[in-house]
Amino acid sequence: MDNSILKKGTRVSDCIIKFFIYLAAGVSVLLLLGIIGYVFVKGISNVNLQFLTTVTSTLKGTVGVAGNIVNTLYMIIITLIIVTPIGVGSAIYLNEYAKPGKLVRAIEFTTETLSGIPSIIFGLFGMVFFGNVFGFGYSILTGSLTLTIMVLPLITRNTQEALKTVPDSYRSGALGMGATKWYMIRTILLPSAMSGIITGVILAIGRIVGESAALLFTAGSGYLLPKTGMGFVNKIMESGGTLTIQLYLSMAKAEYNVAFGIAVVLVFIVLIINLLTKYLAKKLDVNKRQ
């Protein structure tokens, strides 16, 4: 019994490794708090109701990002409407229908390669293909289609991993009871993997919100609010600069107060997205266990 695990003392090497692990975690937390704190100190004084609800106008003497916020929401909604069914459908095909072989390996390799391509290359491709070939020009639609290609690997891979966590007994049990494969996927697999799918979607939203290089070449830098009525529909064919684009332009013009104010708004959005991710994932996991 003297040689049992419970009787063994702590090794010096374990203590050293544990110290460096805690040190690395502490440095990560301090870096995050430092960045957020610096941005808030420099920019929170510039964020007010007028800043959030108006657009920049020399004649009216206003400085605001309302148009950029609306453009960002347009970009998120349109991109998700296009990419979510494609990404989830691709993951279902790869995980449930496709037989392991060269085709599946080629698709997975392509997906992984897409996720590693620099965003500026996506921007060049989107500008030439969607902007020039299809004739969409600098518009929110061109930017959304470009972002669709960028975040497609993220949603596909997350959905694949979520589907893989569902036990095979669920599949065999449903099929053994006479259910069709699509009925089994729709009523058992997708609800069971929903927390992972939603996590992938919300991570994609974070990528959309933070993107700037690709959108600079595809969506342009328009900052005006859409007109009432059909203006909201026609807005997708107009130039629309997101918050990150406006942040870049403000820094280029040495408008540092405006830039830090936009940075505060972006930090708030990212924090909300991360909190929403944790809340939805936890809630769906609890419901699945019940």
C-alpha positions as CSV (number, residue, x, y, z in Angstrom):
1,M,0.0,0.0,0.0
2,D,3.0,2.3,0.5
3,N,3.4,2.5,-3.3
4,S,-0.2,3.4,-4.0
5,I,-1.1,6.5,-6.0
6,L,-2.7,8.1,-2.9
7,K,0.6,7.8,-0.9
8,K,2.8,9.2,-3.6
9,G,4.1,12.7,-3.0
10,T,3.9,15.6,-5.5
11,R,6.9,15.8,-7.8
12,V,8.9,19.0,-8.2
13,S,8.5,18.8,-12.0
14,D,4.7,18.7,-11.6
15,C,4.7,21.8,-9.4
16,I,6.9,23.6,-12.0
17,I,4.7,22.7,-14.9
18,K,1.6,23.6,-12.9
19,F,3.1,27.0,-12.1
20,F,3.8,27.7,-15.8
21,I,0.2,26.6,-16.7
22,Y,-1.2,29.1,-14.2
23,L,1.2,31.7,-15.4
24,A,0.2,31.3,-19.0
25,A,-3.5,31.4,-18.0
26,G,-2.9,34.6,-16.0
27,V,-1.0,36.3,-18.8
28,S,-3.9,35.5,-21.2
29,V,-6.4,37.0,-18.8
30,L,-4.3,40.1,-18.2
31,L,-3.8,40.6,-21.9
32,L,-7.6,40.5,-22.5
33,L,-8.3,42.8,-19.6
34,G,-5.6,45.1,-20.7
35,I,-6.9,45.4,-24.3
36,I,-10.5,45.9,-23.2
37,G,-9.6,48.3,-20.5
38,Y,-7.4,50.4,-22.8
39,V,-10.1,50.6,-25.5
40,F,-12.8,51.5,-22.9
41,V,-10.7,54.2,-21.3
42,K,-9.9,55.8,-24.7
43,G,-13.3,55.4,-26.3
44,I,-16.1,55.2,-23.8
45,S,-16.4,59.0,-23.5
46,N,-17.2,59.2,-27.2
47,V,-20.1,56.7,-27.1
48,N,-23.4,58.4,-26.5
49,L,-27.0,58.2,-27.9
50,Q,-26.2,60.6,-30.7
51,F,-23.1,58.6,-31.7
52,L,-25.2,55.4,-31.9
53,T,-28.3,56.9,-33.6
54,T,-27.0,59.3,-36.2
55,V,-24.7,59.3,-39.2
56,T,-21.7,61.5,-39.8
57,S,-22.8,64.8,-41.5
58,T,-20.7,67.9,-42.0
59,L,-23.8,70.0,-42.6
60,K,-25.5,68.9,-39.4
61,G,-22.3,68.7,-37.4
62,T,-23.0,65.1,-36.3
63,V,-20.6,62.2,-35.9
64,G,-22.3,58.8,-35.7
65,V,-22.2,55.2,-36.7
66,A,-25.9,54.3,-37.0
67,G,-25.5,53.5,-40.7
68,N,-22.5,51.3,-40.1
69,I,-24.4,49.4,-37.4
70,V,-27.3,48.8,-39.8
71,N,-24.9,47.7,-42.5
72,T,-23.3,45.3,-40.1
73,L,-26.7,43.8,-39.2
74,Y,-27.5,43.5,-42.9
75,M,-24.2,41.7,-43.5
76,I,-24.8,39.2,-40.6
77,I,-28.4,38.4,-41.6
78,I,-27.8,37.9,-45.3
79,T,-24.6,35.9,-44.8
80,L,-26.3,33.6,-42.3
81,I,-29.4,33.1,-44.5
82,I,-27.1,31.9,-47.3
83,V,-24.4,30.0,-45.4
84,T,-26.2,28.2,-42.7
85,P,-28.3,25.8,-44.8
86,I,-25.2,25.2,-47.1
87,G,-22.9,24.5,-44.2
88,V,-25.2,22.3,-42.2
89,G,-26.3,20.4,-45.3
90,S,-22.7,19.8,-46.3
91,A,-21.9,18.5,-42.8
92,I,-24.9,16.2,-42.9
93,Y,-23.8,14.8,-46.3
94,L,-20.2,14.3,-45.2
95,N,-21.1,12.7,-41.9
96,E,-24.2,10.7,-42.6
97,Y,-24.4,10.0,-46.4
98,A,-21.0,10.1,-48.0
99,K,-18.9,6.9,-47.9
100,P,-15.3,7.3,-46.7
101,G,-13.1,7.7,-49.7
102,K,-11.2,10.1,-52.0
103,L,-14.2,12.3,-52.5
104,V,-14.8,12.9,-48.8
105,R,-11.1,13.4,-48.2
106,A,-11.0,15.9,-51.0
107,I,-14.0,17.9,-49.7
108,E,-12.5,17.9,-46.1
109,F,-9.1,19.0,-47.5
110,T,-10.8,21.8,-49.5
111,T,-12.7,22.9,-46.4
112,E,-9.6,23.1,-44.3
113,T,-7.7,24.9,-47.0
114,L,-10.5,27.5,-47.3
115,S,-10.3,28.2,-43.6
116,G,-6.6,29.0,-43.9
117,I,-6.7,31.4,-46.9
118,P,-6.0,35.1,-45.9
119,S,-9.1,37.2,-46.0
120,I,-7.6,39.7,-48.4
121,I,-7.6,37.0,-51.1
122,F,-11.3,36.4,-50.5
123,G,-11.8,40.1,-51.0
124,L,-10.0,40.1,-54.3
125,F,-11.9,37.0,-55.5
126,G,-15.3,38.5,-54.3
127,M,-14.6,41.8,-56.0
128,V,-13.8,40.1,-59.4
129,F,-16.3,37.3,-59.3
130,F,-19.3,38.7,-57.5
131,G,-18.7,42.4,-58.2
132,N,-17.5,42.4,-61.8
133,V,-18.6,39.1,-63.3
134,F,-22.1,39.1,-61.7
135,G,-22.3,42.9,-61.8
136,F,-23.2,43.4,-58.2
137,G,-20.4,46.1,-57.8
138,Y,-19.6,47.4,-54.4
139,S,-22.6,46.3,-52.4
140,I,-23.7,44.6,-49.2
141,L,-24.7,41.6,-51.3
142,T,-21.2,41.3,-52.8
143,G,-19.8,41.5,-49.3
144,S,-22.2,38.9,-47.9
145,L,-21.5,36.4,-50.7
146,T,-17.8,36.8,-50.1
147,L,-18.3,36.3,-46.3
148,T,-20.3,33.2,-47.1
149,I,-17.3,31.5,-48.6
150,M,-15.1,32.6,-45.7
151,V,-17.3,31.3,-42.9
152,L,-18.6,28.2,-44.7
153,P,-15.7,26.0,-43.4
154,L,-16.4,27.2,-39.8
155,I,-20.0,26.2,-39.8
156,T,-19.4,22.9,-41.7
157,R,-16.6,21.7,-39.4
158,N,-18.5,22.7,-36.2
159,T,-21.6,20.9,-37.5
160,Q,-19.6,17.8,-38.4
161,E,-18.0,17.7,-34.9
162,A,-21.4,18.2,-33.3
163,L,-22.9,15.3,-35.3
164,K,-20.0,13.0,-34.4
165,T,-20.7,13.5,-30.7
166,V,-24.2,11.9,-31.1
167,P,-23.9,8.2,-30.1
168,D,-24.3,5.7,-32.9
169,S,-27.0,3.9,-30.8
170,Y,-29.3,6.8,-31.5
171,R,-29.0,6.1,-35.3
172,S,-29.3,2.3,-35.1
173,G,-32.2,2.6,-32.6
174,A,-34.2,4.9,-34.9
175,L,-33.5,3.0,-38.0
176,G,-34.3,-0.3,-36.3
177,M,-37.7,1.1,-35.3
178,G,-38.5,1.7,-39.0
179,A,-37.7,5.4,-39.3
180,T,-36.3,6.7,-42.6
181,K,-32.8,8.1,-42.5
182,W,-33.9,11.7,-43.2
183,Y,-36.5,11.4,-40.5
184,M,-33.9,10.1,-38.1
185,I,-31.5,13.0,-39.0
186,R,-34.3,15.6,-38.7
187,T,-35.8,14.5,-35.4
188,I,-32.9,12.9,-33.5
189,L,-29.5,13.9,-34.8
190,L,-30.0,17.6,-35.4
191,P,-31.8,18.3,-32.1
192,S,-29.0,16.4,-30.3
193,A,-26.3,18.3,-32.0
194,M,-28.1,21.7,-32.0
195,S,-25.9,23.2,-29.3
196,G,-22.7,22.6,-31.4
197,I,-24.4,23.9,-34.5
198,I,-25.5,27.1,-32.8
199,T,-22.0,27.5,-31.4
200,G,-20.6,27.3,-34.9
201,V,-23.2,29.8,-36.2
202,I,-22.4,32.3,-33.5
203,L,-18.7,32.0,-34.0
204,A,-19.4,32.7,-37.7
205,I,-21.2,35.9,-36.6
206,G,-18.1,36.9,-34.7
207,R,-16.0,36.4,-37.8
208,I,-18.5,38.4,-39.9
209,V,-18.5,41.3,-37.3
210,G,-14.7,41.4,-37.1
211,E,-13.9,41.2,-40.9
212,S,-12.6,44.3,-42.6
213,A,-10.0,43.4,-45.4
214,A,-12.4,41.4,-47.5
215,L,-15.3,43.9,-47.1
216,L,-13.1,46.8,-48.0
217,F,-12.8,45.4,-51.6
218,T,-16.4,44.1,-51.9
219,A,-18.9,46.1,-49.7
220,G,-17.4,49.5,-50.0
221,S,-17.6,52.2,-47.3
222,G,-21.1,53.7,-47.5
223,Y,-22.4,54.8,-44.2
224,L,-25.9,56.3,-44.9
225,L,-29.0,54.8,-43.3
226,P,-31.5,53.1,-45.7
227,K,-34.5,55.0,-46.8
228,T,-38.0,54.0,-45.5
229,G,-40.1,51.6,-47.5
230,M,-38.4,49.7,-50.3
231,G,-35.1,51.4,-49.4
232,F,-34.5,48.7,-46.8
233,V,-34.8,46.1,-49.6
234,N,-32.7,48.0,-52.1
235,K,-30.0,48.6,-49.5
236,I,-28.4,45.3,-50.2
237,M,-27.4,46.5,-53.7
238,E,-25.8,49.6,-52.3
239,S,-22.4,50.2,-50.9
240,G,-22.4,49.5,-47.1
241,G,-19.4,49.9,-44.8
242,T,-19.5,47.9,-41.6
243,L,-18.2,49.1,-38.2
244,T,-14.8,47.6,-38.9
245,I,-14.5,49.4,-42.2
246,Q,-15.5,52.7,-40.5
247,L,-12.9,52.0,-37.8
248,Y,-10.2,51.6,-40.4
249,L,-11.2,54.7,-42.3
250,S,-11.3,56.8,-39.0
251,M,-7.8,55.6,-38.1
252,A,-6.6,56.5,-41.7
253,K,-8.0,60.0,-41.2
254,A,-6.4,60.3,-37.8
255,E,-9.9,60.6,-36.2
256,Y,-8.7,58.6,-33.1
257,N,-11.6,59.5,-30.8
258,V,-14.2,58.2,-33.4
259,A,-12.0,55.1,-34.0
260,F,-11.9,54.2,-30.3
261,G,-15.6,54.9,-29.9
262,I,-16.3,52.4,-32.7
263,A,-13.9,50.0,-31.0
264,V,-15.9,50.1,-27.8
265,V,-19.1,49.3,-29.8
266,L,-17.3,46.4,-31.4
267,V,-16.1,45.1,-28.1
268,F,-19.6,45.2,-26.7
269,I,-20.9,43.3,-29.7
270,V,-18.2,40.6,-29.4
271,L,-18.8,40.3,-25.6
272,I,-22.5,39.9,-26.2
273,I,-21.9,37.2,-28.9
274,N,-19.6,35.2,-26.6
275,L,-22.0,35.4,-23.7
276,L,-24.9,34.4,-26.0
277,T,-22.8,31.5,-27.2
278,K,-22.2,30.2,-23.6
279,Y,-25.9,30.8,-22.6
280,L,-27.4,29.0,-25.6
281,A,-24.9,26.1,-25.5
282,K,-25.6,25.6,-21.8
283,K,-29.3,25.9,-22.2
284,L,-29.5,23.4,-25.1
285,D,-27.3,21.0,-23.2
286,V,-29.5,21.1,-20.2
287,N,-32.7,20.6,-22.3
288,K,-31.0,17.7,-24.1
289,R,-30.2,16.0,-20.8
290,Q,-33.8,16.4,-19.6
